[in-house]
């Protein structure tokens, strides 16, 4: 019995490039680049999914504990404020209490946006968040810059030269940026034209209306859906990948891709690989790196990280509960203050 053709619907291809063996060096290189791009895309998708999941879990599991912690710290600040006004405490003890109020209130205001503590904070550390209006009204008198002495003239001239060189470099940089923007615009235009060309080629090759075999027709309908989606999304690289995939299945069409066209494709694929690698690196060194390292990862890693963070927060909540109960008593607060050394 003859083997069924690969075009049958139950044998949808998973080929992602040209043939893995044989072919020209550029065709094999193309395959390697496509494989690398697919790997990087999978990694990025995994990282994004992990980051998104971690953010959801932070809001659901961690944020409520942080909210409780902020409220208890706020209550502790008010406890200290009440204690400060008691005659029971001596001057040095009150200095320590004031220091604690400043430190805790500042952290709550700066980190958690506890605006209601600003007035209280100002009583113990004035002019930190709001400048003194009287100081603003006093204009600064600029000092008159003396003319350079003869001995300093060479140094002054060197500074002027450095200034001129810096201005020249800035102009050159702006010019290069403008040229790069023009090149990018031209390249995007070329990509759009190339996408249209690939799309037209694939439509001619795989349009289901030209297929008489019912099974092959179904397969081509599915293929055209993928091609149309990629074209409508202006995804040149996906169209390129599909072109290589389907030309591979139609061996007689494989030679339609000339070497110079492959050379251009290889350049574009190289650029895409670099962009994907930079984006992936951003998870390790970018603005979200700390958050990612603390909360995200595999499912097991996230479970371990969240368990650790929640335990730390719950332990701190328990400690604050104890302090709020015990330190209501002035004698206990005095003992607590005795433990503070070198607080300034």
C-alpha positions in Angstrom: 0.0 0.0 0.0 1.4 3.4 -0.9 2.2 5.8 1.8 -0.2 8.7 2.2 1.2 12.1 1.2 2.4 14.5 3.9 -0.3 16.9 2.7 -3.0 14.9 4.4 -4.7 16.9 7.2 -3.7 14.4 10.0 -0.1 14.9 8.9 0.1 18.6 9.3 3.8 19.5 9.0 5.9 20.8 11.9 8.9 21.7 9.7 10.2 25.1 10.7 12.7 25.7 7.9 14.5 24.2 5.0 15.7 20.5 5.0 17.9 19.7 8.0 20.4 17.9 5.9 21.6 18.7 2.4 21.0 22.0 0.7 23.4 24.9 0.5 25.4 26.3 3.4 23.0 29.3 3.5 20.0 27.1 3.6 21.4 25.2 6.5 22.4 28.5 8.2 18.8 29.7 7.7 17.5 26.6 9.5 19.8 27.2 12.4 18.7 30.9 12.7 15.0 29.9 12.6 15.6 27.3 15.2 17.3 29.8 17.4 14.5 32.3 16.9 11.9 29.8 17.8 13.8 28.8 21.0 14.2 32.5 22.0 10.5 33.1 21.4 9.6 30.1 23.6 11.9 31.4 26.3 10.4 34.9 26.2 6.8 33.5 26.2 7.7 31.4 29.2 9.3 34.4 31.0 6.4 36.7 30.3 3.9 34.1 31.5 5.9 33.6 34.7 6.1 37.4 35.2 2.4 37.8 34.7 1.5 34.9 37.0 3.9 36.2 39.7 2.2 39.7 39.5 -1.2 38.1 40.0 0.0 36.1 42.9 1.7 39.1 44.5 -1.6 41.0 44.4 -3.6 38.0 45.7 -1.2 36.6 48.3 1.4 39.1 49.3 -0.3 42.5 49.0 -2.9 41.8 51.7 0.0 40.9 54.1 1.9 44.1 53.2 -1.3 46.2 53.8 -1.6 44.6 57.3 2.0 45.3 57.9 1.7 49.0 57.0 -1.3 49.4 59.3 0.6 47.9 62.2 3.7 50.0 61.6 1.4 53.0 61.4 -0.1 52.0 64.7 3.3 51.6 66.2 4.3 55.1 65.1 1.2 56.5 66.8 2.1 54.5 69.9 5.5 56.1 70.0 4.0 59.5 69.5 1.7 59.1 72.5 4.7 57.9 74.6 6.8 60.8 73.6 4.4 63.2 75.3 4.3 61.3 78.6 6.2 62.8 81.5 7.4 59.3 82.4 10.2 59.4 79.9 13.5 61.3 80.3 15.1 63.5 77.7 17.5 60.9 76.3 14.6 58.4 76.0 12.5 60.9 74.2 15.3 61.5 71.8 15.3 57.8 71.0 11.5 57.8 70.6 11.7 60.8 68.2 14.4 59.0 66.2 12.2 55.9 65.8 9.2 58.0 64.8 11.3 59.8 62.1 12.7 56.6 60.8 9.5 54.6 60.7 7.3 57.4 59.5 9.7 58.3 56.7 9.8 54.7 55.4 6.0 54.5 55.5 5.6 57.8 53.6 8.4 57.2 51.1 7.8 53.5 50.4 4.1 53.0 51.0 2.6 56.5 50.4 1.3 57.0 53.9 0.5 60.7 53.3 -1.4 60.9 56.6 1.9 60.6 58.5 3.5 63.7 57.0 2.2 66.1 59.6 3.3 63.8 62.4 6.7 63.3 60.8 7.2 67.1 60.4 6.8 67.5 64.2 9.9 65.4 64.7 11.9 66.1 61.5 10.7 69.4 60.0 11.5 70.6 56.5 12.3 67.1 55.1 9.4 66.8 52.8 8.5 70.4 52.4 11.1 73.2 52.0 11.0 76.3 54.2 9.1 79.0 52.3 11.4 81.7 53.8 14.4 80.0 52.4 12.8 80.0 48.9 12.3 83.8 49.1 16.0 84.5 49.6 17.6 84.7 46.1 21.0 83.3 45.7 23.5 86.0 44.6 25.7 84.4 41.9 29.4 84.9 42.4 31.1 86.8 39.7 33.4 84.5 37.8 36.9 86.0 37.7 38.8 86.3 34.5 41.4 83.6 34.1 45.0 84.5 35.2 47.8 84.2 32.7 49.0 81.1 34.5 45.6 79.5 34.2 45.0 80.5 30.6 46.1 77.2 29.2 43.8 75.2 31.5 41.0 77.6 30.6 41.6 77.2 26.9 41.7 73.4 27.3 38.3 73.5 29.0 36.9 75.6 26.1 38.3 73.1 23.6 36.8 70.2 25.4 33.5 72.0 25.4 33.7 72.6 21.7 34.6 69.0 21.1 31.6 67.8 23.2 29.3 70.0 21.2 30.7 68.6 17.9 30.2 65.0 19.2 26.7 65.8 20.2 25.9 67.2 16.7 27.5 64.1 15.1 25.5 61.8 17.4 22.3 63.6 16.5 23.1 63.3 12.8 23.8 59.5 13.2 20.6 59.0 15.0 18.7 60.8 12.2 20.4 58.6 9.6 19.7 55.5 11.6 16.0 56.5 11.9 15.9 56.9 8.1 17.5 53.5 7.6 15.0 51.9 9.9 12.1 53.5 8.1 13.6 52.3 4.8 14.1 48.8 6.2 10.5 48.7 7.6 9.3 49.7 4.1 11.4 46.9 2.6 10.0 44.4 5.1 6.4 45.4 4.1 7.2 44.9 0.5 9.0 41.6 1.2 6.0 40.4 3.2 3.6 41.2 0.3 5.9 39.4 -2.1 6.1 36.3 0.1 2.3 36.4 0.7 1.6 36.6 -3.0 4.0 33.6 -3.7 2.3 31.5 -1.0 -1.2 32.3 -2.2 -0.3 31.2 -5.7 1.3 28.0 -4.4 -1.2 27.0 -1.8 -4.6 28.4 -2.7 -7.1 25.7 -1.9 -9.4 26.5 -4.9 -6.7 25.1 -7.2 -6.5 21.8 -5.3 -8.5 18.8 -6.6 -7.6 16.4 -3.8 -10.1 16.8 -1.0 -7.6 15.9 1.8 -4.9 18.2 0.3 -7.6 21.0 0.0 -8.4 20.8 3.7 -4.7 21.0 4.6 -4.2 24.0 2.3 -7.2 25.8 3.8 -5.5 25.5 7.2 -2.2 26.6 5.8 -3.8 29.7 4.2 -5.3 30.6 7.6 -1.9 30.7 9.1 -0.4 32.6 6.2 -3.3 35.2 6.2 -3.0 35.8 10.0 0.8 36.4 9.7 0.2 38.8 6.7 -2.5 40.7 8.5 -0.3 41.1 11.6 2.6 42.2 9.3 4.7 39.5 10.8 7.4 39.3 8.2 9.5 36.6 10.0 6.5 34.3 10.4 5.7 34.6 6.7 9.3 33.9 6.0 9.2 30.8 8.2 6.0 29.6 6.5 7.5 30.2 3.1 10.5 28.0 4.0 8.2 25.4 5.5 5.9 25.0 2.6 8.6 25.3 0.0 10.3 22.4 1.8 7.2 20.3 1.4 7.0 21.1 -2.3 10.4 20.0 -3.3 10.0 21.1 -6.8 9.6 24.8 -5.6 12.7 24.7 -3.3 15.0 26.2 -5.8 12.7 29.3 -6.2 14.6 30.9 -3.2 17.8 32.3 -4.7 21.0 32.7 -2.7 21.0 36.5 -2.7 17.4 36.4 -1.2 18.6 34.0 1.5 21.5 36.3 2.2 19.1 39.2 2.9 16.9 37.0 5.0 19.9 35.8 7.0 20.7 39.4 7.8 17.2 40.1 9.0 17.1 36.9 11.0 20.4 37.9 12.7 18.9 41.2 13.7 15.8 39.5 15.1 18.0 37.1 17.1 19.9 40.0 18.6 16.6 41.8 19.5 15.2 38.7 21.1 18.4 38.1 23.1 18.3 41.7 24.4 14.7 41.3 25.4 15.5 38.1 27.2 18.4 39.6 28.9 16.1 42.4 30.2 14.5 39.9 32.5 17.9 39.5 34.2 19.2 43.1 34.2 16.3 45.4 33.4 13.9 47.3 35.6 11.8 44.2 36.4 14.8 42.0 37.2 14.6 42.3 41.0 10.9 41.5 40.9 11.4 38.6 38.6 14.2 37.1 40.7 12.3 37.5 43.9 8.9 36.1 42.7 9.0 34.5 39.2 10.4 31.4 37.8 9.1 27.9 37.2 5.9 26.9 39.0 7.9 25.1 41.7 10.4 28.0 42.1 7.5 30.4 42.5 5.8 28.3 45.1 9.1 28.2 47.1 9.6 32.0 46.7 6.1 32.9 47.7 6.2 30.6 50.7 9.4 32.2 51.9 8.1 35.8 51.4 4.8 35.1 53.1 6.5 33.5 56.0 8.8 36.5 56.5 5.8 38.9 56.4 3.7 36.8 58.8 6.7 36.5 61.2 7.1 40.3 61.1 3.3 40.7 61.7 3.5 38.4 64.7 6.4 40.4 66.1 4.6 43.7 65.6 1.5 42.3 67.3 3.6 41.4 70.3 5.3 44.8 70.4 2.1 46.7 70.1 0.7 44.8 73.1 3.7 44.8 75.3 5.0 48.3 74.6 1.8 49.9 75.6 3.3 49.7 79.1 5.8 52.6 79.6 8.1 50.4 81.6 8.3 47.8 78.8 8.9 50.6 76.3 11.7 51.9 78.5 13.4 48.5 78.5 13.0 48.4 74.7 14.6 51.8 74.4 17.6 50.7 76.5 18.5 48.2 73.8 19.0 51.0 71.3 22.6 52.1 71.0 24.2 54.6 68.6 20.8 55.5 67.2 21.9 58.7 65.6 
